[in-house]
Amino acid sequence: MSLMYTSKKVSFTKKVYRGRKKLTAIDWNYHNDLPNATNEDAETIITRKYNQRTKSWDVRTVKVSKDYGYIWILMAKIFKLRVDDDDSIAREVPLEADDPRLIAPTIAESEPPPSHELLARRGSRFSQFSQTSS
């Protein structure tokens, strides 16, 4: 469930990551005890799936579809906070004390040299072959 809101393939700032984790918890709590889906005859709907690892059939009950009714409540609260906020939306927001961006700008152990120096030092991996073959 957590990967639905905070994918491992996308990096988030700490504040966005926290917000998405909270949204995950809200979604989980809202949909945790969904009732079983039923057909026209009021029978519980079940489904099966073949498991290749165990070479057997797995069966599970189908749940009622999610409705995301909490979204309107969240949106109303967000709009209310924005209306009540006196500051500009473009204001500078200071970083929190435990924000990872305060640790170091890069993972390197030393300060990086200027980019133009790195470009001047860079050589092609093919240049060594052209020198030995001539």
Backbone torsions as a table, in degrees:
resi	resn	phi	psi	omega
1	MET	NA	-39.8	-176.2
2	SER	-63.2	-35.1	-178.3
3	LEU	-70.0	-15.8	177.6
4	MET	-66.6	-34.2	-178.0
5	TYR	-103.5	-24.7	-179.4
6	THR	-131.4	83.0	-177.8
7	SER	-66.8	148.0	176.7
8	LYS	-76.1	-17.7	-176.7
9	LYS	-85.1	-6.1	-178.7
10	VAL	-124.0	133.9	177.5
11	SER	-93.5	141.3	-179.2
12	PHE	-122.8	152.4	170.9
13	THR	-69.1	163.7	-175.8
14	LYS	-60.8	-41.4	-178.8
15	LYS	-64.9	-42.5	178.7
16	VAL	-67.4	-40.0	178.7
17	TYR	-60.9	-45.6	178.6
18	ARG	-61.1	-43.8	179.4
19	GLY	-61.6	-41.5	180.0
20	ARG	-69.3	-35.2	176.6
21	LYS	-66.3	-39.0	177.3
22	LYS	-65.8	-39.7	176.7
23	LEU	-62.8	-36.8	176.3
24	THR	-61.1	-45.0	-179.7
25	ALA	-64.9	-41.8	178.4
26	ILE	-61.9	-45.5	180.0
27	ASP	-62.2	-43.7	179.9
28	TRP	-62.1	-48.3	-178.3
29	ASN	-63.9	-37.7	-178.6
30	TYR	-68.9	-37.0	-174.4
31	HIS	-106.0	9.8	-173.3
32	ASN	-61.9	-45.3	-174.8
33	ASP	-110.8	52.4	177.6
34	LEU	-65.8	140.3	177.9
35	PRO	-73.6	162.5	177.5
36	ASN	-71.3	145.1	176.9
37	ALA	-75.9	145.7	179.2
38	THR	-127.2	156.5	176.6
39	ASN	-92.3	-170.3	-177.5
40	GLU	-62.5	-26.8	-178.3
41	ASP	-91.0	11.9	-179.8
42	ALA	63.7	27.0	175.5
43	GLU	-95.4	142.5	178.6
44	THR	-67.0	134.0	-179.3
45	ILE	-85.3	128.9	176.3
46	ILE	-121.6	157.1	179.2
47	THR	-137.0	160.6	-179.8
48	ARG	-129.0	156.5	178.8
49	LYS	-149.4	136.5	179.2
50	TYR	-82.5	130.2	179.5
51	ASN	-101.0	113.8	-176.9
52	GLN	-69.8	-29.7	-178.5
53	ARG	-68.6	-47.0	-178.1
54	THR	-91.4	-7.5	-178.9
55	LYS	57.1	40.7	178.6
56	SER	-144.5	169.5	179.6
57	TRP	-92.6	136.8	173.8
58	ASP	-106.3	144.2	179.4
59	VAL	-126.0	144.7	177.4
60	ARG	-148.4	157.4	177.1
61	THR	-88.1	144.7	179.5
62	VAL	-86.0	135.5	178.6
63	LYS	-96.0	161.1	175.4
64	VAL	-65.2	145.3	-179.0
65	SER	-63.4	149.4	177.7
66	LYS	-66.9	151.9	179.8
67	ASP	-119.6	-13.8	177.2
68	TYR	53.5	40.7	179.5
69	GLY	-66.4	-19.2	-179.0
70	TYR	-76.8	-15.4	-176.7
71	ILE	-60.8	-41.9	-178.7
72	TRP	-65.0	-36.2	177.5
73	ILE	-65.6	-45.1	178.7
74	LEU	-62.3	-43.9	-179.3
75	MET	-63.2	-41.5	179.4
76	ALA	-63.0	-41.2	179.0
77	LYS	-66.5	-39.9	179.1
78	ILE	-64.5	-46.2	178.7
79	PHE	-62.9	-38.4	178.9
80	LYS	-64.1	-43.4	177.8
81	LEU	-62.6	-39.3	-179.1
82	ARG	-69.0	-40.0	179.0
83	VAL	-65.7	-39.3	-178.2
84	ASP	-78.7	-11.4	-178.5
85	ASP	-78.0	126.0	-178.5
86	ASP	-86.5	-21.8	-177.6
87	ASP	-80.2	162.1	177.3
88	SER	-70.5	149.9	177.8
89	ILE	-70.4	-20.7	-178.7
90	ALA	-92.0	13.0	-178.8
91	ARG	-67.5	158.2	177.8
92	GLU	-82.2	127.8	179.8
93	VAL	-106.7	121.9	-178.5
94	PRO	-69.8	151.9	177.4
95	LEU	-74.2	147.6	176.3
96	GLU	-73.4	159.3	-175.9
97	ALA	-62.5	-30.8	-178.6
98	ASP	-98.3	16.0	179.4
99	ASP	-69.1	129.8	-177.6
100	PRO	-61.7	-23.1	-179.6
101	ARG	-69.1	-13.9	177.4
102	LEU	-83.5	-13.8	-178.3
103	ILE	-71.6	-59.1	-179.7
104	ALA	-162.7	145.4	179.2
105	PRO	-71.2	-25.9	178.7
106	THR	-136.5	172.3	177.7
107	ILE	-89.6	-2.2	-179.3
108	ALA	-68.1	149.6	-179.4
109	GLU	-82.8	-13.3	-179.9
110	SER	-130.7	167.0	179.0
111	GLU	-66.5	139.3	-179.6
112	PRO	-74.8	142.4	174.5
113	PRO	-72.2	162.7	178.2
114	PRO	-59.5	149.0	-175.9
115	SER	-62.1	-37.0	-178.7
116	HIS	-66.5	-30.3	175.2
117	GLU	-68.6	-41.4	178.0
118	LEU	-62.5	-39.1	178.8
119	LEU	-66.0	-39.0	-179.8
120	ALA	-67.8	-34.8	-178.3
121	ARG	-80.3	-21.5	-174.6
122	ARG	-68.2	135.4	176.7
123	GLY	-123.5	156.5	178.8
124	SER	-78.3	142.3	176.9
125	ARG	-69.9	-17.0	179.1
126	PHE	-85.6	-15.4	-177.9
127	SER	-67.4	-30.3	178.9
128	GLN	-68.5	-31.2	178.7
129	PHE	-74.8	-35.0	-179.0
130	SER	-72.6	-28.4	179.2
131	GLN	-75.5	-36.8	-178.4
132	THR	-77.8	-26.7	-177.9
133	SER	-82.4	-17.1	-179.3
134	SER	-87.5	NA	NA
